[in-house]
């Protein structure tokens, strides 16, 4: 992930920290819970894009789903950075681990 992404995440975390009315501990927990909320919005968009709810019909597009998935990813990065100042290296290490596992390499 490029450094610009992490610089943006850092700015967002700073902004959220400045605007927070909660203790740092509560704020970290709430940011983690926010990932679940965003995932629910992905589900809602998929249901809307497929017209799965006959009462509502088609209410979303696949572009909406893409945007909601980006919101999940960004929210997760903000939550990760809220847990550790080393979020970029933690993420890079985990990405390498999952990549290695997908290629049949353990570790």
C-alpha distances in whole Angstrom, upper triangle without the diagonal:
4,7,8,7,8,11,12,12,14,16,17,17,20,21,22,23,26,27,27,31,30,30,27,27,28,25,23,25,25,21,21,24,22,19,23,24,21,21,25,24,23,26,28,26,27,30,31,29,31,34,35,37,40,41,38,37,34,33,29,27,24,22,23,22,18,18,19,17,14,16,16,12,12,15,14,11,14,16,14,14,18,18,17,16,14,11,8,10,12,9,8,12,12,10,12,15,15,14,17,19,19,20,23,22,23,21
4,5,6,7,9,10,11,13,15,16,17,19,21,22,23,25,26,27,31,31,31,27,28,29,26,24,26,26,23,23,26,24,22,25,26,23,24,27,26,25,28,30,28,29,32,33,31,34,36,37,39,42,43,40,39,36,34,30,29,26,24,24,23,20,20,21,19,16,18,18,14,14,17,16,13,15,18,16,15,19,20,18,16,15,13,10,12,14,12,11,14,16,14,15,18,18,18,20,23,22,23,26,25,26,24
4,5,5,6,9,10,10,12,14,15,16,18,20,21,23,24,25,29,29,29,25,27,28,25,23,25,25,22,22,26,24,22,26,27,24,25,29,28,26,30,32,30,31,34,35,33,36,39,39,41,44,45,42,41,38,36,32,31,28,26,26,26,22,21,22,21,17,19,19,16,14,17,17,13,14,17,16,14,17,19,16,14,13,12,9,11,14,13,12,15,17,16,17,20,21,20,23,25,25,26,29,27,28,26
4,5,5,6,9,10,11,12,14,15,16,18,20,21,23,24,28,28,28,25,27,28,24,23,25,25,21,22,25,23,22,25,26,23,24,27,26,25,29,30,28,30,33,33,31,34,37,38,39,42,43,40,39,36,34,30,29,26,24,24,24,21,19,21,19,16,17,18,15,13,16,16,13,14,17,16,14,17,20,18,16,15,14,11,14,17,15,15,18,19,18,20,23,23,22,25,27,27,28,31,30,31,29
4,5,5,6,9,10,11,12,14,15,16,18,20,21,22,26,26,26,23,25,25,22,20,22,22,18,19,22,19,18,22,22,19,21,24,22,22,25,27,25,26,30,30,29,31,34,35,36,39,40,36,36,33,31,27,26,24,21,21,21,18,16,17,16,12,13,15,11,9,12,13,10,11,14,13,12,15,17,16,14,14,12,10,13,15,12,13,17,17,15,18,21,20,20,23,25,25,26,29,28,29,27
4,5,5,6,9,10,10,12,14,15,16,18,20,21,24,24,24,20,22,23,20,18,20,20,17,18,21,19,18,21,22,20,21,25,24,23,27,28,27,28,31,32,31,34,36,37,38,41,42,38,38,35,33,30,29,27,24,24,23,20,19,19,18,15,15,15,12,10,12,12,8,9,12,11,9,12,14,13,11,10,9,7,10,12,11,12,15,16,15,17,20,20,20,23,25,25,27,29,28,28,25
4,5,5,6,9,10,11,12,14,15,17,19,20,24,24,24,21,23,24,20,19,22,22,18,20,23,21,20,24,24,22,24,27,26,25,29,30,29,30,34,33,33,36,38,39,40,43,43,40,40,37,34,31,30,28,26,25,25,22,20,21,20,17,17,18,15,12,14,15,11,11,14,14,11,14,16,14,12,13,11,10,13,15,14,15,18,19,19,21,23,24,24,27,29,29,30,33,31,31,29
4,5,5,6,9,10,11,12,14,15,17,18,22,22,23,20,22,22,19,18,21,20,16,18,21,18,18,21,21,19,21,24,22,22,26,27,26,28,31,30,30,33,35,36,37,40,40,36,37,34,31,28,27,25,23,22,22,20,17,18,17,14,14,15,13,10,12,13,10,10,13,13,11,13,16,16,14,15,13,12,16,17,15,17,20,20,19,22,24,24,25,28,29,29,31,34,33,33,30
4,5,5,6,9,10,10,12,14,15,16,20,20,20,17,19,19,16,14,17,16,13,15,17,15,15,18,19,17,19,22,21,21,24,25,24,26,29,29,29,32,34,34,35,39,39,35,36,33,30,27,27,25,23,22,21,19,17,17,16,13,12,13,11,8,9,10,7,6,10,10,8,10,13,12,11,12,10,10,14,14,13,15,18,18,18,20,22,22,23,26,27,27,29,32,31,30,28
4,5,5,6,9,10,10,12,14,15,19,19,19,16,18,19,15,14,18,17,14,16,19,17,17,21,21,20,22,25,24,24,28,29,28,30,33,33,33,36,38,38,39,42,42,39,39,37,34,31,30,29,26,25,25,23,21,21,20,17,16,17,15,11,12,13,10,8,11,11,7,9,12,11,9,11,10,10,14,15,14,16,19,19,19,22,24,24,25,28,29,30,32,34,32,32,29
4,5,5,6,9,10,11,12,14,18,19,19,17,19,20,16,16,19,18,15,18,20,18,18,22,22,20,23,25,24,25,28,29,28,30,33,32,32,36,37,38,38,42,41,38,39,36,33,30,30,29,26,25,25,23,20,21,21,17,16,17,16,12,13,15,12,10,13,14,11,12,15,15,13,15,13,14,17,18,18,19,22,23,23,25,27,27,28,31,32,33,35,37,36,35,33
4,5,5,6,8,10,11,12,16,16,17,15,17,17,13,14,16,15,12,15,17,14,15,19,18,16,19,22,20,21,25,25,25,27,30,29,29,33,34,35,35,38,38,35,35,33,30,27,27,26,24,22,22,21,18,18,18,15,13,14,14,10,10,12,10,7,11,12,10,10,14,14,13,16,14,14,18,18,17,20,22,22,22,25,27,27,28,31,31,32,34,36,35,35,32
4,5,5,6,9,10,10,14,14,14,12,14,14,11,10,14,13,10,13,15,13,14,18,18,17,20,22,21,22,26,26,26,28,31,31,31,34,36,36,36,40,39,36,37,35,32,29,30,29,26,24,24,23,20,19,19,17,15,15,14,11,10,12,10,6,8,10,7,7,11,11,11,13,12,13,17,17,16,19,21,21,22,25,26,26,27,30,31,31,34,36,34,33,31
4,5,5,6,9,10,13,14,14,12,15,16,12,13,16,15,13,16,18,17,18,22,21,20,23,25,25,26,29,30,29,32,34,34,34,37,39,39,39,43,42,39,40,38,35,32,32,32,29,27,27,26,23,23,23,20,18,19,18,14,14,15,13,10,12,13,10,9,13,13,12,15,14,16,19,19,19,22,24,24,25,27,29,29,31,33,34,35,37,39,37,37,34
4,5,5,6,9,12,14,15,13,16,16,12,14,17,15,13,17,18,16,18,21,20,19,22,24,23,25,28,28,28,30,32,32,33,36,37,37,37,41,40,37,38,36,32,30,31,30,27,26,26,25,22,21,22,19,17,18,18,14,14,16,14,11,13,15,13,12,16,16,15,18,17,18,22,22,21,24,26,26,27,30,31,31,32,35,36,36,39,41,40,39,36
4,5,5,6,10,11,12,11,13,13,9,11,13,11,10,13,15,13,15,18,17,17,20,21,21,23,25,26,26,28,30,30,31,34,35,35,35,38,37,35,36,34,31,29,30,29,27,25,25,24,21,20,21,18,15,16,17,13,12,14,13,9,11,14,12,10,13,15,15,18,16,18,22,21,21,24,26,25,26,29,30,30,31,34,35,35,38,40,39,38,35
4,6,5,9,9,10,8,11,11,8,10,13,12,11,14,16,15,17,20,19,19,23,24,24,26,28,29,29,32,34,34,35,37,39,38,38,42,41,38,39,38,34,32,33,33,30,28,28,27,24,23,24,21,19,19,19,16,14,16,15,11,12,14,12,9,12,14,14,17,16,19,21,21,21,24,26,26,27,30,30,31,33,35,35,36,39,40,39,38,35
4,6,9,10,11,11,14,14,11,13,16,15,14,18,19,18,20,23,22,22,25,27,26,28,31,31,31,34,36,35,36,39,40,40,40,43,42,39,41,39,36,34,35,34,32,30,30,29,26,25,26,24,21,22,22,19,17,19,18,14,15,17,15,13,16,17,16,20,19,21,24,24,24,27,29,29,30,33,34,34,36,38,39,40,42,44,43,41,39
4,7,9,11,12,15,14,11,13,16,14,13,17,18,16,19,21,20,20,24,24,24,26,29,28,29,32,33,33,34,37,38,38,37,40,39,36,38,36,33,31,32,33,30,28,28,28,24,23,25,23,20,21,21,18,16,19,18,15,15,18,16,14,17,19,19,22,21,23,26,26,26,29,31,30,31,34,35,35,37,39,40,40,43,45,44,42,40
4,5,8,8,11,10,7,11,13,11,11,15,15,14,17,19,18,19,22,23,23,25,28,28,28,31,33,32,34,37,37,37,37,40,38,36,38,36,33,32,33,33,31,28,28,28,25,23,25,23,20,20,21,18,16,18,18,14,14,17,15,12,15,18,18,22,20,23,26,25,25,28,30,29,30,33,34,34,36,38,38,39,42,43,42,41,38
4,7,9,12,10,8,12,13,12,13,16,16,16,19,21,20,21,24,25,25,27,29,29,30,33,34,34,36,39,39,39,38,41,39,37,39,38,35,33,35,35,34,31,31,31,28,26,27,26,23,23,24,21,19,21,21,17,17,20,19,15,18,20,21,24,23,26,29,28,28,31,33,32,33,36,36,36,39,41,41,42,45,46,45,43,41
4,6,8,6,6,9,10,9,11,14,14,14,18,19,19,20,23,24,24,27,29,29,30,33,34,34,36,38,39,38,37,41,39,37,39,38,35,34,36,35,34,31,31,31,28,26,27,26,22,22,23,21,18,19,20,16,15,18,17,13,15,18,19,23,22,25,27,25,26,30,30,29,31,34,34,34,37,39,39,40,43,44,43,41,38
4,5,5,6,9,10,10,12,14,15,16,19,21,21,22,25,26,26,29,30,31,32,35,36,37,38,41,41,40,40,43,42,40,42,41,38,36,38,38,36,33,33,33,30,28,28,27,24,23,24,22,19,20,20,17,15,17,16,12,14,16,18,21,20,24,26,24,25,29,29,28,31,33,33,33,36,38,38,39,42,43,41,39,36
4,6,5,6,9,10,11,13,14,15,17,19,20,21,23,25,26,28,30,30,32,34,35,36,37,40,41,40,40,43,42,40,42,40,38,36,37,36,35,32,31,31,28,26,26,25,22,21,22,20,17,17,17,14,12,14,13,9,10,12,14,17,17,20,22,20,22,25,26,25,27,30,30,30,33,35,35,36,39,40,38,36,33
4,5,5,7,9,10,11,13,14,16,18,19,21,22,24,25,27,29,30,31,33,34,35,37,39,40,39,39,42,42,40,41,40,37,36,37,36,35,32,31,31,29,26,26,25,23,21,22,20,17,17,17,15,12,13,13,10,9,12,15,18,17,21,22,20,21,25,25,24,26,29,28,29,32,33,33,35,38,38,37,34,31
4,5,5,6,9,10,11,12,15,16,16,18,20,21,23,25,26,27,29,31,32,33,35,37,37,36,36,39,38,37,39,37,35,33,35,34,33,30,29,29,27,25,25,24,21,20,21,19,16,16,17,15,12,14,15,11,12,15,17,20,19,22,24,22,23,26,27,25,27,30,30,30,33,35,34,35,38,39,38,36,33
4,5,5,6,9,10,10,13,15,15,16,19,20,21,23,25,25,27,29,30,31,33,35,36,35,35,38,37,35,37,36,33,31,32,32,30,28,27,27,24,22,22,21,18,17,18,16,13,14,14,11,9,12,12,8,10,13,15,18,17,20,22,20,21,24,25,24,26,29,28,28,31,33,33,34,37,38,37,35,32
4,5,5,6,9,10,11,14,15,16,18,19,21,22,24,25,26,28,30,31,32,34,36,35,35,38,38,36,37,36,33,31,32,31,30,27,26,26,24,21,21,20,17,16,16,15,12,11,12,10,7,9,9,6,7,10,13,15,14,17,19,17,17,21,21,20,22,25,25,25,28,30,29,31,34,34,33,31,29
4,5,5,6,9,10,12,13,15,16,17,19,21,22,23,25,27,28,29,31,33,34,33,32,36,36,34,35,34,32,30,31,30,30,27,25,26,24,21,21,21,18,16,17,16,12,12,14,12,8,11,12,9,9,13,16,18,16,19,21,18,19,22,23,21,23,26,25,25,28,30,29,30,34,34,33,31,29
4,5,5,6,9,10,10,12,14,15,17,19,20,21,23,25,26,27,29,31,31,30,30,34,33,31,33,31,29,27,29,28,27,24,23,24,21,19,19,19,16,14,16,15,11,12,14,11,9,12,13,10,11,15,18,20,17,21,23,20,20,24,25,23,24,28,27,26,29,32,31,32,35,36,35,33,31
4,5,5,7,9,10,11,13,15,15,17,19,20,21,23,25,26,27,29,31,30,30,33,33,31,32,30,28,26,27,26,25,22,21,21,19,16,16,16,13,11,12,11,7,8,10,7,5,9,10,8,10,13,15,17,14,17,20,17,17,20,22,20,21,25,24,24,26,29,28,29,32,33,33,31,29
4,5,6,8,9,10,12,14,15,16,18,20,21,22,24,25,27,28,30,29,29,33,33,31,32,30,28,26,27,26,25,22,21,21,19,16,16,16,13,11,12,12,8,7,10,9,5,8,11,9,9,13,15,17,14,17,19,16,15,19,20,18,19,23,22,21,24,26,25,26,29,30,30,28,26
4,5,5,7,9,10,11,13,15,16,17,19,21,22,23,25,27,28,26,26,30,30,28,29,28,26,24,26,25,24,21,20,21,19,16,16,16,13,11,13,13,10,10,13,12,9,12,14,12,13,16,19,20,18,20,22,20,19,22,23,21,22,25,25,23,26,29,27,28,31,32,32,30,29
4,5,5,6,9,10,11,13,14,15,17,19,20,21,23,25,26,25,25,28,28,26,27,26,23,21,23,22,21,18,17,18,16,13,13,13,10,9,11,11,7,8,11,10,8,12,14,12,14,17,19,20,17,20,22,20,18,22,23,21,22,25,25,24,26,29,28,28,32,33,33,32,30
4,5,5,6,9,10,11,13,14,15,17,19,20,21,23,24,23,24,28,28,26,27,25,23,20,21,20,20,17,15,15,14,11,11,11,9,6,8,9,6,6,9,9,8,10,13,13,14,16,19,19,16,18,20,18,16,19,21,18,19,22,22,20,23,25,25,24,28,29,29,28,27
4,5,5,6,9,10,11,12,14,15,17,18,20,21,23,21,21,25,25,24,25,23,21,20,21,20,20,17,15,16,15,12,12,13,11,8,11,12,9,9,13,13,11,14,17,16,16,20,22,23,19,21,23,21,19,22,23,20,21,24,24,22,24,27,25,25,29,30,30,29,28
4,5,5,7,9,10,11,13,15,15,17,18,20,21,20,20,24,23,21,23,21,19,18,19,19,19,16,14,16,14,11,12,13,10,9,12,13,10,11,14,14,13,16,18,17,18,21,24,25,21,23,26,23,21,25,26,23,23,27,27,25,27,30,29,28,32,33,34,33,32
4,5,5,7,9,10,11,13,14,15,16,19,20,19,20,23,23,21,22,20,17,15,17,16,15,12,11,12,11,7,8,9,7,5,9,10,8,9,13,13,12,15,17,17,18,21,23,23,20,21,24,22,19,23,24,22,21,25,25,23,25,28,27,26,30,31,32,31,30
4,5,5,6,9,10,11,13,14,15,17,18,17,18,22,22,20,21,19,17,15,16,15,15,13,10,12,11,8,8,10,9,6,9,11,10,10,14,15,14,16,19,19,20,22,24,24,21,22,24,22,19,22,24,20,20,24,23,21,23,26,25,24,27,29,30,29,28
4,5,5,6,9,10,11,12,14,15,16,15,15,19,19,17,18,17,15,14,16,15,16,13,11,13,13,9,10,13,11,9,13,15,13,14,17,17,17,19,22,21,22,25,27,28,24,26,28,25,23,26,27,24,24,28,27,24,27,30,28,27,31,32,33,32,32
4,5,5,6,9,10,10,12,14,15,15,15,18,18,16,17,15,13,11,13,13,13,10,9,11,10,6,9,11,9,9,12,14,12,14,17,17,17,20,22,22,23,26,28,28,25,26,28,26,24,26,28,25,25,28,28,26,27,31,29,28,32,33,34,34,34
4,5,5,6,9,10,10,12,14,14,15,18,19,17,17,15,13,10,11,10,11,8,6,8,9,5,6,9,9,8,11,13,13,14,17,18,18,20,22,23,24,26,28,28,24,25,27,25,22,25,26,23,22,26,26,23,25,28,27,25,28,30,32,32,31
4,5,5,6,8,10,11,12,11,12,16,17,15,15,14,12,11,12,12,13,11,8,11,12,9,10,13,13,11,14,17,16,16,20,21,20,22,25,25,26,29,31,30,27,28,30,27,25,27,29,25,24,28,28,24,26,29,28,26,29,31,32,32,32
4,6,5,6,9,10,10,10,10,14,14,12,12,11,9,9,11,12,13,10,9,12,12,9,11,14,13,13,16,18,17,18,22,22,22,24,27,27,28,31,32,33,29,30,32,30,27,30,32,28,28,31,31,28,29,33,31,30,33,35,36,36,36
4,5,5,6,9,10,10,11,14,15,12,12,10,8,6,7,8,9,6,5,9,9,8,10,13,12,13,16,17,17,19,21,22,22,25,27,27,29,31,32,32,29,29,32,30,27,29,31,28,27,30,31,27,28,32,31,29,32,34,36,36,36
4,5,5,6,8,8,11,14,15,13,12,10,9,7,8,7,10,8,6,10,11,10,10,14,14,14,16,19,19,20,22,24,24,26,28,29,30,32,34,33,30,30,32,30,27,29,31,28,26,29,29,26,27,30,29,27,30,32,34,34,34
4,6,5,6,5,7,10,12,10,9,8,8,8,10,10,13,11,10,13,15,13,14,17,17,17,20,22,21,22,25,26,26,28,31,31,32,35,36,36,32,33,35,33,30,32,34,31,29,33,32,29,30,33,32,30,33,35,37,37,37
4,5,5,6,7,10,11,8,7,5,5,5,7,9,11,9,9,13,14,12,14,17,17,17,20,22,22,23,26,27,27,29,32,32,33,36,37,37,34,34,36,35,32,34,36,33,31,35,35,31,32,36,34,32,35,37,39,39,40
4,6,8,10,12,14,11,9,6,6,4,5,6,9,8,8,11,13,12,14,16,17,18,20,22,22,24,26,27,28,30,32,33,34,36,37,37,33,33,36,34,31,33,35,32,30,33,33,30,31,34,33,30,33,35,37,38,39
4,5,8,10,13,11,8,6,9,8,8,9,12,12,11,14,16,15,16,19,20,20,22,24,25,26,28,30,30,32,34,35,36,38,40,39,35,35,38,36,33,34,36,33,31,34,34,31,31,34,33,30,33,35,37,38,39
4,6,7,9,7,5,4,7,8,10,12,15,13,13,17,18,17,19,22,22,22,25,27,27,28,31,32,32,34,36,37,38,40,42,42,38,38,40,39,35,37,39,36,34,37,37,34,35,38,36,34,37,39,41,42,42
4,6,9,8,7,8,10,11,13,14,17,15,14,18,19,18,19,22,22,22,25,27,26,27,30,31,31,33,36,36,37,39,41,41,37,38,40,38,35,37,38,35,34,37,36,33,34,37,35,33,36,37,40,40,41
4,5,6,6,8,9,11,14,16,19,16,16,20,21,19,20,24,23,23,26,28,27,28,31,32,32,34,37,36,38,40,42,42,39,39,42,40,37,39,40,37,36,39,39,35,37,40,38,36,39,41,43,43,43
4,5,5,8,11,13,16,18,21,19,19,23,23,22,24,27,26,26,30,31,31,32,35,36,35,38,40,40,41,44,46,46,42,43,45,43,40,43,44,41,39,43,42,39,40,43,41,39,42,43,46,46,47
4,6,10,11,14,17,19,22,20,20,24,24,22,25,28,27,27,30,32,31,32,35,36,35,38,40,40,41,44,46,47,43,44,46,44,41,44,45,42,41,44,44,41,42,45,43,41,45,46,48,48,49
4,7,7,10,14,16,18,16,17,20,21,19,22,24,24,24,27,29,28,30,33,33,33,36,38,37,39,42,44,44,40,41,44,42,39,41,43,40,39,42,42,39,40,43,42,39,43,44,46,47,47
4,6,9,12,14,17,15,16,19,20,19,21,24,24,24,27,29,29,30,33,34,34,36,38,38,40,43,44,44,41,41,43,42,39,41,43,39,38,41,41,38,39,42,40,38,41,43,45,46,46
4,6,8,11,13,12,13,16,17,16,19,21,21,22,25,26,26,28,31,31,32,34,36,36,38,40,42,42,38,38,41,39,36,38,40,37,35,39,39,35,36,40,38,36,39,41,43,44,44
4,7,10,12,10,11,15,15,14,17,19,19,20,23,24,24,26,28,29,29,32,34,34,36,38,39,40,36,36,39,37,34,36,39,36,34,38,38,35,36,39,38,36,39,41,43,43,43
4,7,8,6,8,11,11,11,13,16,16,17,19,21,21,23,25,26,27,29,31,31,33,35,36,37,33,33,36,34,31,33,35,33,31,34,35,32,32,36,35,33,36,38,40,40,40
4,5,5,7,9,10,11,13,15,16,17,19,20,21,23,25,26,27,29,31,32,34,35,36,36,32,32,35,34,30,32,34,32,29,33,34,30,31,34,33,31,34,36,38,39,39
4,5,5,6,9,10,11,12,14,15,17,18,20,21,23,24,26,27,29,30,32,33,34,34,30,29,32,31,27,29,31,28,26,29,30,27,27,31,30,27,30,32,34,35,36
4,5,5,6,9,10,11,12,14,15,17,18,20,21,23,24,26,27,29,31,32,32,32,28,28,30,30,26,27,30,28,26,29,30,27,27,31,30,28,31,33,35,36,36
4,5,5,6,9,10,11,12,14,15,16,18,20,21,22,24,26,27,29,30,31,31,28,27,30,29,26,28,30,28,26,29,30,27,28,32,31,29,32,34,36,36,36
4,5,5,6,9,10,11,12,14,15,17,19,20,21,23,24,26,27,29,30,30,26,26,28,27,24,25,28,25,23,27,27,24,25,28,28,25,28,31,32,33,33
4,5,5,6,9,10,11,12,14,15,17,18,20,21,23,24,26,27,28,27,24,23,26,25,21,23,25,23,21,24,25,22,23,26,26,24,27,29,31,31,31
4,5,5,6,9,10,10,12,14,15,16,18,20,21,22,24,26,26,26,23,22,25,25,21,23,26,24,22,25,27,24,24,28,28,26,29,32,33,33,33
4,5,5,6,9,10,10,12,14,15,16,18,20,21,23,24,26,26,22,22,25,24,21,23,25,23,21,25,26,23,24,28,27,26,29,31,32,32,32
4,5,5,6,9,10,11,13,14,15,17,18,20,21,23,24,24,20,20,22,21,18,20,22,19,18,21,22,19,20,24,23,22,25,27,28,28,28
4,5,5,6,8,10,11,12,14,15,16,18,20,21,22,21,18,17,20,20,16,18,21,19,17,21,22,20,20,24,24,23,25,28,29,29,28
4,5,5,6,8,10,10,12,14,15,16,18,20,21,21,17,18,21,20,17,19,22,20,19,23,24,22,23,26,26,25,28,30,31,31,30
4,6,5,6,9,10,10,12,14,15,17,18,20,20,16,17,20,18,15,18,20,17,17,20,21,19,20,24,23,22,26,28,28,28,27
4,6,5,6,9,10,10,12,14,15,17,18,17,13,14,16,15,12,14,17,14,13,17,18,16,18,21,21,20,23,25,25,25,24
4,5,5,6,9,10,11,12,14,15,16,16,13,13,16,15,13,15,18,16,16,19,20,19,20,24,24,23,26,28,28,28,26
4,5,5,6,9,10,10,13,14,16,16,13,14,17,16,14,17,19,17,17,21,21,20,22,25,25,25,28,30,29,29,27
4,5,5,6,9,10,11,12,14,14,11,12,15,13,11,14,16,14,14,18,18,17,19,22,22,22,25,26,26,25,23
4,5,5,6,8,10,11,11,11,8,9,12,11,9,12,14,13,13,16,17,17,18,21,22,22,25,27,26,25,23
4,5,5,6,9,10,11,12,9,11,14,13,12,15,17,16,16,20,21,20,22,25,25,26,28,30,29,28,26
4,5,5,6,9,11,12,9,12,14,12,12,15,17,15,17,20,20,20,22,24,24,25,28,29,28,27,25
4,5,5,6,9,9,6,9,11,9,8,12,13,12,14,17,17,17,19,21,22,23,25,27,25,24,22
4,5,5,6,7,5,8,10,9,10,13,14,14,15,18,19,20,21,24,24,25,28,29,28,26,24
4,6,7,10,8,12,14,12,13,16,17,17,19,21,22,22,24,27,27,28,31,32,30,29,26
4,7,9,8,12,13,11,12,15,16,15,17,20,20,21,23,25,25,27,29,30,28,26,23
4,5,6,9,10,9,11,13,14,14,16,18,19,20,22,24,24,26,28,29,27,25,22
4,6,8,9,9,11,13,14,15,17,19,20,22,23,25,26,28,29,31,28,27,24
4,6,6,6,9,10,11,12,14,16,17,18,20,21,23,24,26,27,25,24,20
4,6,5,6,8,10,10,12,14,15,16,18,20,21,22,24,26,24,23,20
4,6,5,6,9,10,10,12,14,15,16,18,20,21,22,24,23,22,19
4,5,5,6,8,10,10,12,14,15,16,18,20,21,22,20,19,16
4,6,5,6,9,10,11,12,14,15,17,18,20,21,19,18,15
4,5,5,6,9,10,11,12,14,15,16,18,20,18,18,15
4,5,5,6,9,10,10,12,14,15,16,18,17,16,14
4,5,5,6,9,10,10,12,14,15,17,14,13,11
4,5,5,6,8,10,10,12,14,15,14,13,10
4,5,5,6,8,10,11,12,14,13,13,12
4,6,5,6,8,10,11,12,11,11,9
4,5,5,6,9,10,11,9,8,6
4,5,5,6,9,10,9,9,9
4,5,5,6,9,9,10,10
4,5,5,6,5,7,7
4,5,5,5,6,7
4,5,7,9,11
4,6,9,11
4,7,10
4,7
4
